[in-house]
Amino acid sequence: MIMLTKRITISERGFDRTDAAVMSTLEVMNDWNQMVTTLDRLEQMMHHAA
């Protein structure tokens, strides 16, 4: 079993930044899942169009 923290620090500029945003881990995972699902659908659409 994997335990994740409730909050995650995110920065587009790199690790250990003081200007990083703090977000809910669940929110980040949900956003990531939506992005991967959307990219998968796009890949399938492109494959069928070829």
WOFEN-V776883 format. One record per run of one state. SS is the DSSP state (2 for helix, 1 for strand, 0 for the rest). FROM is the first residue (numbers start at 0). TO is the last residue. If there is no record, write none. Layout:
ss=SS from=FROM to=TO
ss=SS from=FROM to=TO
//
This chain:
ss=0 from=0 to=5
ss=1 from=6 to=9
ss=0 from=10 to=19
ss=1 from=20 to=23
ss=2 from=24 to=48
ss=0 from=49 to=49
//
